[in-house]
Every structure is written in C-alpha cells, then in structure tokens.
Amino acid sequence: MAGGQERVLRRRIKSVQSTRKITKAMELIAASRIVKAQQRVAAARPYSEQITEVIRNLAAAGAGGDSPLLQARDEVATVCVVVVGADRGLAGGYNTAVIRTAERALQAERDEGRSTALVTVGKKALNYFRFRGYEIADSFTGFSDNPTYEDARAVAESVTARFESGAYDQVRLVYTRFLSMAAQRAVALTYLPLEQAPTDETSGPTADYEFEPDPGEILDRLLPRYAEARLFAALLDAAASEHAARQRAMKSATENAEELITKLSRVMNRARQDAITTEIMEIVGGAEALRQGKGAPEDLLVDIIGGTRDLLPDTLDLRR
C-alpha cells in the first residue's frame, strides 16, 4: 500500500513540475511583452495630447458647432457599450473586472429606461456575453495583446458610423486603464459624443493660429482621427494591463506550484519512511522468530510430529 501511494505521489509531483515549467515560461513571456507594451503606450501619448490640443484650438476658433461627433443628443434613447477584453485567459481577474464593469454600465442604462447595444473586443468578452444571451451588434477579435492603429480604426469606424446615423445616441467605452505594473483599473467612460475641452475665459487663448483651409473643414477631417486615437490609446492601455495581469497571475501560479511540490515531497518522503519502517519491522520479526525456533529444535519437531500423527498410517514406524 505504501509503495502504491509513493508511486501516485511521484506521478503527481512530476505533473505539477511540468505545470510549473509552463507557468514560469508564460510569466517570462508576459514580462518581456509588457516592456514593449509600456513603450507603445508612452509613444502614443504625445500624439493623443497633440491632436487633443489641436481640437481644442479649433473649437476655440468657433469650429465644430454642427459636427455630429461633438453634439450631445437632446434625448438619449440608445446607448452602445464597447467592451475591450482579451482574446486569451490565464490573466487573473483581468477579464472578470472588465466584464463586471460593462455589466454594471449596461444595467445602469437599462435602469434609466434606455435601450442598449453591445460591441465586444476580444474573444473572452464575446464568449461571455454570447453565453449570457446578450445581443451583440459587432465583435472584433485576434489583436487584444498587440493592437495596431488599423485595428482601432476598424472598431472606431464601426461605432462612429452608427452614432452619426442616429442608431446610437451615446457610446460608452469600457476598458482597463494601465496605471503601473502593480495597478490596473477597469473604467467606463463616454466615448461619443467626444468631450469638448472646457473653456477658461480668464486664461485666454494659448496661441493665435491662422487656419488654412477653414477651421470647420479641418475639424471635420480631424474628428474621426481623434476618435481613432482615443480608441487606440484605450486598446494600448488594455494590452499593457493584460500583460501585467498575466505576468502576476503566472508568477502566483508558479509560486503555488512550488509550494505544492514541497508539500507533496514531504508526504512522499513520509510514506517512504513508513514503508521502510514496516519492512524493517517485518525483517526484525522474522529474524526473531527464527532465533526463537533455533533455540529449541526438539520442541518444534515434537509439535510437528504430534500434529501430523493422526494423518500417518498405523504401519509406519516413526522411530526408524
């Protein structure tokens, strides 16, 4: 029994060791990718800030008064929620946090008596909401861990086209904002209509620009780019958050595997010691029995003969 238990424990230890190798490799891969993801977030930030500054200057010049992307609807009847999740799991609570935030946003809009629509980014969000019976207007997959500007453009065009046509009165964006390696937070914010920067009359204009062509025409061309840039920044934040969450999850899994291997090794060593102790006791018991038997061989022979006398024929003389 002890030997069988030892074999079972040995196989389980090997299985956990194999799992530890996989989680350790995934941890190292995520740690290497997050560096690149952080660099992409830092590289995209100046573009987003500059285009935001240009939009502010154009708005200050009186442009964009009739732009549908800037005009808030008098009555909000339909709200679209864009959920940015991941294509893969094994990232701790990353997908769960985003999905819960999106569900709360959808429920809040329904409590206000508004209709809702759903656009998903990532297979995990798509599979979850499809399983829950939500009606999904559009879905995008295959680029959550390494998004490109073209991916952001595809999502932005799908959403802005419906917003401009009047199918959506408001668009909410749910994604994970990257704060640091140790902190990421799922947020829900208004994506469309685009927020206009508040004007500060006391500070005055920061610069005097001459626009060519007309400021309104420039704004009409820049607003779609601005929408794409905002969504691209959100996708980059989500990608960096995904890698950070996966790195932490795999590190925790590796540590748990090492702890489990230690515990199983102790149990296996205890079982091995029990088996060795049992074998030693059996050997000692057998040796003691032999020693006692050799001390009185005549008595042993008499007992054997006495026990078998009745089985022998009467004509057999045992004294010969």
N, C-alpha and C positions, 0 to 999 in steps of 0.2 A: 504493500500500500504506500509506504513512504517513497519507494523508488518511482512508482507511478506519479505521485504528487510532484516529485522533483522534476520529472520529465515535462509535466504540464507547465510548471513554473518556468522551466528553462525555455520552452517554446514561447511562452508569453513574454518573457524578458526580451527574446530576440525580436518579437513583433513590435514591442514598444521601442526598442533600439532603432528599428527600421523607420518607425514613425518619427522618432526624434531627428533622424538624418533629414527627412523630408521637411519637417517644420524649420529646422535650422537653415536649410538651403533657401526656403521661402523667406525666412527672416532676412537673410543676407541680400537676396534679390530685391526685396522691398526697400531695404536700407539704401541700396545703391540707386534705385529708381527715384526715391524721394528727393535726393540731391538735385537731380535733373528737373524734377517737377517744381521744386522751390525756385530754381533758376528761371524756369519758364514763367512762373508767377511774377517774379521780380522784373523780368524783361517786358512782360505785357503791361505792367502797371504804368510806366511813363506814357505809353500810347493812350491808355484809357484816360489818364489825367489830362493829357494834351487835347484830346478830342472833346472831353468834357469842358475844358476851358474855352475851346472854340465855340461850342454850342452855347455857352453862357454869353459870350460876346455877341453872337448873332442874335440871341434872344434879347439882349440889352439894346441892340440896334433896331428892335421892333419886328424882327422876322419871326416866323413860325406861329403867327396868330391863328391861322386856319389849318395847320398841319394836323392830320388825324392822329398821328402818333403822340402829339402833345396835348390834345384836347381830351379832358375828362368828360365822360358821358353824364348827362343830367340824371339819368336813371340807370342803375346797374342791374341788369336782369340776368346776365350770364357771365360767369367767372371761369376762366380756364386756369388750371393749376399745372405748371410744368415741374415735374419731379425729376431731379438729377440723382440717380443711384449708380450702382456699379454693375458690371457685367459678370463679376465673379464674387464668390463668397469668401469665407475664411478671413474676414476683416473685422472680427469682433462685432461690436454693435453699430458699425458704420451704417449699413443699410437699414437696420431697425430704427435708428434715430431719424433718418430722412423720411422713411415711410410713415412713422408715427406723426411727425410734424406735418406731412402732407395730409394725412387723415384728419388731423385736427383742423387744418385750414379748410378742407372740404366740408367738414361738419359745421364749422363756423359760418360758412357761406350758406349752407342749407338752412341753418337756424334763422338766418336773415331772410329766408324765403326766396333765395336766388337759385337759379339753375347752375350746374357745374359741368365742366368738361375737364378731361384729363389727358395730358401729354406726358409720356414717360421717356426717360433717357436711361438706358441700362437694362439688362435682362432681369435683374433681381426685382426692380420696381415693376417691370412689365408683368412678370410671372405672378407677383404677389397680387396686384390689382386685378389681373385677369382671373385669378383663382377666386378672389373675393366677389367677382361679379360686376366690377365697375366697367362702365362703357369707356373705352379708350379711343380718343379721337385720332391719335398718331403716336408712333413709337419709334425710337432710334436706339440702335444697339451697336456694339462692336468697337467702341472707341473711348470707353469711360476712363481707362487708365492712361491713355495717351491721346487726348483730343487735339484736333487741328482746327485752324480757323475755318476751313471748309465745312467741318462738322458743325461748328457753331452757326455758320451761315445757313446751313440746311435747316437746322432747328428754328432759327430766328425767322427765316422766310416763311416756314410753315405757320408759325404763330402770328406774325405780323400781318400776313395776308388775310387771315380770318378776322383779326382785330380791325383792320381797315375796312373790310367788307361789312362789318357790323355783326358778325356771328358771335364775337366775344365783346363784351363791354369792358372787361378788365382781365389782365393776365397777371397771375401770381407765380413767382419763381421760388422753388424750394430746393435748396442745395446745402452742402456742408462747407462752411467758411473755415479756411485754414488760418489758425492763429499762431500755432507753434507746433513743434514736434510732439508735444505732450497735450495740446489742447486744440480741439476742433469742435465747432458748434453748428448744429443744423439750424438754418434760419429760413424764414418765409418773408419775402418782400414783394412789393409791387414792381412788376417788370414793364407793363404797359397799362396806361399811358406813361411815357417817360417823364420822370420827375424834372421839373424846371427848377433851376437854382434860385433861391430867394434873393431878391434884390435888396441891397443895402444902400439906401439913399444917402446916408451920412458919409460913407466911404468914397462914393463917387466911382467913376469908371477907372479900371486899372490901366487901360491903354486905349488910344484912339486909332481905330482901324479904318482903312478905306477898302471896301469890298468890291471885288470885280469877279464875276458878274453881280447881280442883285443879291443882297443878303438872304432873301427868301428862297431864291433858287439854290444858293449854296446850302442852306439849311435842309432843303428837300433832299439834296444829294447826301448830306452827312448824316441825317437822322437814321436811315437804315444801317449805315456803318456804325453809328453809335449803339444801336440796338444789338448789332452783331458783336461789337466789342464788349458790351456788358455781359452778354451771354457767354462769350469766350472766356472772360475773366472768371465767371462763375464755374465753367467747366474745368478750368485750370485749378481753381481752388478745390473743387471736388476731387480732382485727380490726386493732388498732393495730400488731401485729407485721407483718401482711400489708401494710398501707400503707407502713410503714417499709421493708420489704424491697423493695417495688415501687419506691419512690422511689429507693433506692440502685441498683437494677437499671437503671432507666430513665436515671439520671444516668450510669452507666457506659456504657450503650448510646449515649447522646448523645455522650459524650467519644470513644468508639471511632469513631462515625460521622464526627466532625470530624477525627479523625486519618486516617481512610481517605480523606476528601475531600482533605486536604492531600497525601497520597501520590499519589492519582490525578491531582491537578492538576499535580504535578511531572512525572509520567510523560507526561501530555498535553502539557505545555509542551516537554518534551524531544523528543517525537515531532514537534511543530510546528516546533521548531528544526531537526530533521533534514530535514523536508520543505522548509523554506525554504532550507537549505544545499544540498540536492540541486537545487532549482530554480535557485539562483544559479550552481551549477557547470555546469548544462546551458546556461544563458544565456551564461556566460563561454566555454564550449567552443564554442558555436555562433558567437559573435562572433569568436573566434579563427580558426575555420575560414573564415569569410567574409573576415576580414582577410588570411589567407594566400592565399585564392583570388583576391582582387582584386590582389594584388601581382604575379601572373604570369598574366594572362588568356590570352596566346598559347599557353603550355604547356597550359593547361586545354583550349583549343579543339583543339589538335593531338591530345591524348589522346582527346577525344570523337570526332573525325573518324577517328582510327586505329582506334578500337574499333568503329565502325559502317561502315567502308569496305566490308567484305565483304558487308554487308546491302543495299547500294545497287546499282541496275542499272548495267551497264557503259557504257551510253549516256549516263549522267548525268555532266555535266562540273562538278566541284566548284569550278573556278576561275572560273566565271561569277558 
